Amino acid sequence: MEQVLKFFLYGLQCIAGISVIVLVMLQTNRSEGLGAVGGSSSPTLRGRAGVEEKLAEWTRYAAGGFMFLSTLLYLAASKFHWS
């Protein structure tokens, strides 16, 4: 039973991590920081403004889930002595 829980939690964390990466990569560059030095595309080329807010919201949920799963995995690994 421990092995099933271990693989399930590691699988969920992997999916959450990949989804955070994909969601961050889908967001447009807002020309902040050093991004303006090399030039950037206009954010209006990516579509409606509502899509950007949805992507930001989904990214927050995915990052929160990733942090929660990381904490849960840490606690489970210390309790069950997973290596």
C-alpha positions as a Markdown table, in Angstrom:
| # | Residue | x | y | z |
|---|---|---|---|---|
| 1 | Met | 0.0 | 0.0 | 0.0 |
| 2 | Glu | 2.9 | 2.3 | 0.8 |
| 3 | Gln | 4.3 | 1.8 | -2.7 |
| 4 | Val | 1.0 | 2.7 | -4.4 |
| 5 | Leu | 0.8 | 5.9 | -2.3 |
| 6 | Lys | 4.4 | 6.8 | -3.1 |
| 7 | Phe | 4.0 | 6.4 | -6.9 |
| 8 | Phe | 0.6 | 8.1 | -6.8 |
| 9 | Leu | 2.0 | 11.2 | -5.0 |
| 10 | Tyr | 5.2 | 11.3 | -7.1 |
| 11 | Gly | 3.1 | 11.0 | -10.3 |
| 12 | Leu | 0.8 | 13.9 | -9.2 |
| 13 | Gln | 3.8 | 16.1 | -8.3 |
| 14 | Cys | 5.3 | 15.4 | -11.8 |
| 15 | Ile | 2.1 | 16.3 | -13.5 |
| 16 | Ala | 1.8 | 19.5 | -11.4 |
| 17 | Gly | 5.4 | 20.5 | -12.1 |
| 18 | Ile | 5.0 | 20.0 | -15.8 |
| 19 | Ser | 1.7 | 21.9 | -15.8 |
| 20 | Val | 3.4 | 24.9 | -14.0 |
| 21 | Ile | 6.2 | 24.9 | -16.6 |
| 22 | Val | 3.7 | 24.8 | -19.5 |
| 23 | Leu | 1.4 | 27.5 | -18.0 |
| 24 | Val | 4.3 | 29.8 | -17.3 |
| 25 | Met | 5.7 | 29.3 | -20.9 |
| 26 | Leu | 2.2 | 30.1 | -22.3 |
| 27 | Gln | 2.0 | 33.5 | -20.7 |
| 28 | Thr | 3.0 | 36.6 | -22.7 |
| 29 | Asn | 6.0 | 38.7 | -22.0 |
| 30 | Arg | 5.0 | 42.0 | -20.5 |
| 31 | Ser | 8.3 | 43.7 | -21.4 |
| 32 | Glu | 9.5 | 44.0 | -17.8 |
| 33 | Gly | 13.0 | 43.8 | -16.7 |
| 34 | Leu | 15.7 | 42.6 | -19.2 |
| 35 | Gly | 13.1 | 41.3 | -21.6 |
| 36 | Ala | 12.8 | 44.8 | -23.1 |
| 37 | Val | 16.5 | 44.9 | -24.0 |
| 38 | Gly | 16.3 | 42.2 | -26.7 |
| 39 | Gly | 12.9 | 43.3 | -28.0 |
| 40 | Ser | 9.6 | 41.5 | -27.5 |
| 41 | Ser | 6.4 | 40.9 | -29.3 |
| 42 | Ser | 3.2 | 42.8 | -28.5 |
| 43 | Pro | 0.9 | 41.1 | -26.1 |
| 44 | Thr | -2.1 | 42.0 | -28.3 |
| 45 | Leu | -1.0 | 39.4 | -30.8 |
| 46 | Arg | -1.8 | 36.6 | -28.4 |
| 47 | Gly | -5.5 | 37.1 | -28.2 |
| 48 | Arg | -8.0 | 38.5 | -25.7 |
| 49 | Ala | -7.0 | 40.0 | -22.4 |
| 50 | Gly | -9.2 | 37.6 | -20.5 |
| 51 | Val | -7.1 | 34.6 | -21.6 |
| 52 | Glu | -4.1 | 36.1 | -19.9 |
| 53 | Glu | -6.0 | 36.5 | -16.6 |
| 54 | Lys | -7.2 | 32.8 | -16.9 |
| 55 | Leu | -3.6 | 31.6 | -17.5 |
| 56 | Ala | -2.4 | 33.6 | -14.5 |
| 57 | Glu | -5.1 | 32.1 | -12.4 |
| 58 | Trp | -4.4 | 28.5 | -13.5 |
| 59 | Thr | -0.7 | 29.1 | -12.9 |
| 60 | Arg | -1.4 | 30.2 | -9.3 |
| 61 | Tyr | -3.6 | 27.1 | -8.7 |
| 62 | Ala | -1.0 | 24.8 | -10.3 |
| 63 | Ala | 1.9 | 26.3 | -8.3 |
| 64 | Gly | -0.1 | 26.1 | -5.1 |
| 65 | Gly | -0.9 | 22.4 | -5.8 |
| 66 | Phe | 2.8 | 21.8 | -6.6 |
| 67 | Met | 3.8 | 23.4 | -3.3 |
| 68 | Phe | 1.2 | 21.4 | -1.4 |
| 69 | Leu | 2.2 | 18.2 | -2.9 |
| 70 | Ser | 5.9 | 18.9 | -2.2 |
| 71 | Thr | 5.1 | 19.5 | 1.4 |
| 72 | Leu | 2.9 | 16.3 | 1.6 |
| 73 | Leu | 5.7 | 14.3 | -0.1 |
| 74 | Tyr | 8.2 | 15.6 | 2.4 |
| 75 | Leu | 6.0 | 14.7 | 5.4 |
| 76 | Ala | 5.2 | 11.3 | 3.9 |
| 77 | Ala | 8.9 | 10.5 | 3.1 |
| 78 | Ser | 10.0 | 11.4 | 6.6 |
| 79 | Lys | 7.2 | 9.3 | 8.2 |
| 80 | Phe | 7.6 | 6.2 | 6.0 |
| 81 | His | 11.4 | 6.6 | 5.5 |
| 82 | Trp | 11.1 | 6.7 | 1.7 |
| 83 | Ser | 14.4 | 7.1 | -0.2 |
